[in-house]
Amino acid sequence: MMEPEVKVGIVHAQKIRLTLNGSYVAKGETVEGAQDVAYEDGGILWNGNVYQRLTFKPQSDDVSFSLYEVTIGKDFHWERKETQTFKGLLQFIVDEGQLCALNILPVEEYLESVISSEMKATASLEFLKAHAVISRSWLMAQIEKRRKAEQEERDAFFSFRKTDAELVRWYDREDHTLYDVCADDHCQRYQGITKATSQQVKQAVDATRGIVLYHQGQICDARFSKCCGGVSEEFGTCWEDVDKPYLKAVRDGADEAGMPDLTNEENARKWIMSTPDAFCNTQNKKILSLILNNYDQETDDFYRWAVEYTPEELSRLVAHNLKEDVGEVLDLIPLARGKSGRIYRLQIVGTKKSYIIGKELEIRRVLSDSHLFSSAFVVDKHYDHFVLHGAGWGHGVGLCQIGAAVMGEQGYSYKQILQHYYPGSYLASALMVE
């Protein structure tokens, strides 16, 4: 009986450079040091031969491999490339005309890295425990979902609807069919042993080993985002129209009463243009420095923010990102908001035509060179520019990482943190064996 393994997609490229920091076995020979692997003729070129699949198996538990030019924060404002180091098995497969490097390793080892990659390993123990539980829950739910889909041999999952006047698209892990999860923010950050894990992270994982969130006998699809902006969002606002009772809108504060109706446009404007008290409304540099990795600290206006565009800039963004010629953009009209104030249907009014887009990530993608921090924004039009005033960072569904970290620093237990963000859920041990 063994702990299950997770298959993580790390990098896609035509050619991948790596270093084996110790002895590995591949195709019957022991190898180490620098290696070059390339896509060629539909296969994987290594050492002069082309293979359908190539696996490097470590010869001891303490060896690692380093991959160069790994993209993190893909398409987001903090996108960059890093050299990252991993333990476990390294496998190369072909995926849509490219190489894909996979890291295969035990679930609990994966979690130690995720927690240190998502947040700093120096955050409070209770917050780290909460994050261990939700990262494990989310992962196990995705593995279960993927394996069920494979067994049922379902048709490909389409996450968009398009007509001549409207595009509704959402982005979820169904994009990955050859592995369980990717290593970037699209799923949850995983950077191997690149980010040093602390004894406290190990303690958080060990203390919650095998524990996941359940709702009505099913493992919770425990989503999380950086900052909810004061109210968390419902699942269906961001992804398919499915009700997940434990992913409801939650007022992010000690007093959960009096949550405003942010589906109302007037209420949403008042909310976004103010700075109400919330766990995630913090400028405490000490707390943030313990929680956020260095590149996340480049952003300090995550609770309330503003961006400004000229009509020409906005029109260029829409034409380039949407691939629709609406002409010069005259107006942006919210048609539907979720309970956190996040827009999930937006009408773009142009001189040539009007076009409706959704859901929240598509809106963020279309109106930015990378992504807007969130779709919880209001629009102010001036004679020569538009100003978007916004709230929060990310989709806002489930646990708010900034808010939960503040709760941990204020003395809340990890169980209290989880009950706050996932109402109606309960903790139980998952079957961590195959």
Secondary structure by P-SEA (a helix, b strand, c coil): cccbbbbbbcccccbbbbbcccbbbccccccccbbbbbbcccbbbcccccccbbbbbbccccccccccccccccccccccccccccccbbbbbbcccbbbbbbbbcaaaaaaaaaaaaccccccaaaaaaaaaaaaaaaaaaaaaaaaaaaacccccccccccccbbbbbbcccccccccccccccccccccccccccaaaaaaaaaaccbbbbccccccccccccccccbbbcccccccccccccccccccccccccccccccaaaaaaaaaccccccccccaaaaaaaccccccccccccccbbbbbcaaaaaaaaaaaaccccccccccccccccccccccbbbbbcccbbbbbccaaaaaaaacccccccccbbbbbcccbbbbbbbcccccccccaaaaaaaaaacccaaaaaaaacccbbbbbccccc
